[in-house]
Amino acid sequence: MSTLTTPHIDIHRGGDRMKTRVAWLDSKHSFSFGEHYDPDNTHHGLLLVNNEDIVLPGEGFETHPHRDMEIVTWVLSGSLVHQDSLGHSGVIYPGLAQRMSAGSGILHSEKNDSWRLSNAPEHQEPVHFVQMWVVPDDSGLTPGYQQLEIDTELASGDLITVASGLPRYRDRTAIAIASSHSAMHVARMPGEGAEIRLPEAPYLHVFVARGEVEMEGAGTLYEGDAVRLARSGGQRVTANLPSEILVWEMHARLGGQ
């Protein structure tokens, strides 16, 4: 367990999340988002958004702006087409790490219509993904985009660093983010008994994207559940069945250390 003092563990059940549901979108928000505002639930550490979205085929988010935010998108199933005002265009799928730095301003769209890029037959599969926003170190940065296939690394079942600005992960980070106090890790746990250990940090956010796990100090966590930890870490997380967990490690919070 952590050597840090006065640890705090706060469990948030998936069914309690705020929801946006329209004909083409099922979205669940871990923090205040859009018209869903709760002054007591705006962020944890440097993480402002943890949205779990399901988008129907042929639908998606039309071109819209962002600025001064590091946006990491993690696809669980299906495929999502990204296009932006810098000319980047690509298909995000499971095992592909993707980051967009909004910086001084960028326009982008995200749609479930990959067949339009390849003249392939139209598919009928929804895309299921988690999108996460963290605050960068500085405002007005040059916008950017990065993606990298890391499916092979995930097959190990270990906690894999997917996106990071923390110097300690420089040699094993899939993609870089402009937040020197943040790192996002993923564990794709193959089945019952698979185990990982959480990093120690002033702030951790653990999200069960798929499956069911046991976490020391938190008990059983089901798909959609999240745990917010402060001054903690080192807990073992053990899978009860094939599971995928997303972990944000943060060494600062909004407003300073």
Residue, then its C-alpha position, 0 to 999 in steps of 0.5 A: m500500500s501507499t507510503l503517502t499519508t492520509p489516503h482517501i478513496d472515493i467510489h463512484r458507481g457507473g449507474d450514478r453518472m450523469k447521462t446524455r441520450v439522443a437518437w444516435l448517442d448514449s453518453k455517460h459523464s463521470f464529471s460535470f459536462g455540457e448542460h449537466y453541471d454539479p459544482d461538487n463534481t467538476h474534476h479530480g486532479l487535472l482530469l476534467v472529462n471522462n465520458e463513455d460514449i456509444v455512437l450509432p453507425g453513420e452518426g457522430f459529433e460534427t465539426h466543433p472547436h476546442r482550445d487549451m485541453e489535452i484530449v485522449t480518446w480510447v476506443l473499446s469496440g468499433s471504430l471512430v473517424h477523427q478529422d481536424s482543421l490541421g488536416h489530420s484524418g484517421v480511424i481510431y480503433p481498439g488498441l490505438a492510442q490517440r491524443m489531440s492537443a487543442g492548444s490555441g484552438i482547433l476544429h475537429s469532428e468524430k464520427n462512426d463512418s469509417w467506410r466513407l474513407s475506404n469505399a467499403p460496405e457500410h457497417q452496422e456496429p456502434v462505436h464504444f469509446v472513452q474520451m478524457w480531457v486533462v489540463p495542459d501546463d500552458s495555454g495557447l500552445t500549438p495544436g497537435y495530434q498523435q496516434l500509435e498502435i499499442d495492441t501488442e503491449l496491451a496483450s501482456g496484461d500489464l499496466i501500460t503507459v498510453a499517454s504521458g507528460l511525466p518525465r519518469y515515463r518518457d522511455r515507455t510512453a506511447i503518446a506524449i501530452a502537454s501535461s508534465h504532471s499527468a499520465m494515463h495507463v491501461a491494463r487489458m486484463p485477460g481473465e480471472g486472477a490477472e493482477i496489476r498494482l496501481p502507481e502511487a500519486p497524489y491523485l489517481h482516477v481508476f475507471v473500469a471500462r470493461g469487466e469486473v475487478e476487485m480493488e484493495g480498499a474499494g471492493t468489487l468494481y463493475e463496468g462503468d465504476a470509477v474510483r478517485l484516490a488522493r494521497s494513495g496508490g499501490q493497491r492491487v487490482t485483480a480481475n474477476l473476468p476479462s477486464e479493461i481499466l483506465v488509470w490516470e496518475m496525476h501529481a497536481r490538481l487544478g489550481g496548483q500542487 
